Every structure is written in C-alpha cells, then in structure tokens.
Amino acid sequence: MRLHEPRRRAKAGRAVAVEGLDAASESLFVRLREWRAGVAKEHGVPAYVVFHDGTLRAIASQRPQSPTELAQISGVGVTKLERYGPAVLELVGGAGA
C-alpha cells in the first residue's frame, strides 16, 4: 500500500485575481482586503468569515454610498452590515469615487 502525499494548495495571498476591475476599483479591493485581514486577526477568525473575496470585489466595483446600497451586495447580511458597514462605507467613501 502506498500513501499519497497531501496536495499542497497554492496560497491566495497577494496574487488574487482582480479581473474585471478598473485600476481604481482594484486599488479599493486591495485596501478592503487589508482592512479585512486586520479585522479577522483582531477577532481571531479566518478572513473569509468577515467577507469573501467575491463580496469585496462587488463592493469595490459597485462602490455603495449608503447602508441600503451596501445591504444589496451578496454576502452582506444584517449582522455584517451592522458590524462592518460603517468601516466599509468609510473605505469606499475615501476611495475618491
């Protein structure tokens, strides 16, 4: 019987695909990921528990300006809106839309 070595997964790290985002949205996406990493570390949870990359991409491309607009994005429920909404909207607002 031969044992197989576990497959190694590539680190997502900084080389995340940002296809379909313009330069300004890509810059915002990177800032949102950095913010998310800090929040996740502070709460001791994986980053995807805060928001998935797809949600951050949607935020970066749609640039919501209000809690109502942010709530329309997939992955932003009531709890996450209350917990993270103000910080996300501040990042979006500071992005120079």
N, C-alpha and C positions, 0 to 999 in steps of 0.2 A: 504494500500500500504506500502510495506516495502522497505526501502532504503538500498542498499548494501554498505558496506564499500569498499573504493577503495583497490585494491590489492597492496600489498607492493612488490616492486621489490627488489631482492637481490642486494646488492652493488657488483659491479665487483671488485672494489678496488684492493688489492694486491693479492687476491686469483684467479688470472687469469690462466686458463688452458694453459699450455705450452707443451701439448702433442706433441710428435714427435720431440722435440728439444733436442739436446745433452746438456750437462752441460755448455759448452762454449757459445752455441747459446742461451741458456736460460738466462745466465748472460748478454749477449748483449741485448736480448729482454727487460730485466728489465731496463737496462741503457737507452735504446731507449724510453721506456715508461716514465721514469723520465724526460728525455730531453723534450719529447712531452708535458708533464704536465706543465713544465716551460714555453715553447713557447705558449701554449694555454692560460695560465694565463696572460702572458705578452700581448697577443693580445685580451684578453677578449672573447675568443671563447671556445666552448667545445673541449675537446681533440680529439674527432673523426674528427673534421674539419681539424686538422693538418694531421693526418694519422689514419686510422682504425687499430685495433689490428692485423687484418689479414695481413695488409701491413707490420707492424713492425715485425711480425713473419717471413714473407717471407724475409725481409731484414736480420734478424738475422740468418736465415738458409742459405741463398744464399751468404751473405757477399759480396755485389758488391764492386768492387775496382775502378770504374770509373763512371762518369755521364752516359755514354752509358749503362753500366750494370744496374745501378740504374733505369734508364728510362724503362727498360724491366720488372720491377716489377709492378704488378697490383696495381693501386692506386697511382702511381707516374706519374703524368702528367707533362706537360711542366712547368706550373706555380709552382707546388710544387717542381719540380726539381730545378728550378731557386731559389726559396725562401728557401728551406730547404736542398737541395742536399749537399752543402759543409759541413754543420754541421753533416749530417747523415754519409757522407763518412769519416769524421774525427772520428766519434764514431766507425765506423766499422773498420777503419784502426788502431785505438788504442786498438782494442779488441784482438790483437795478434793472428790473423787468422792463 
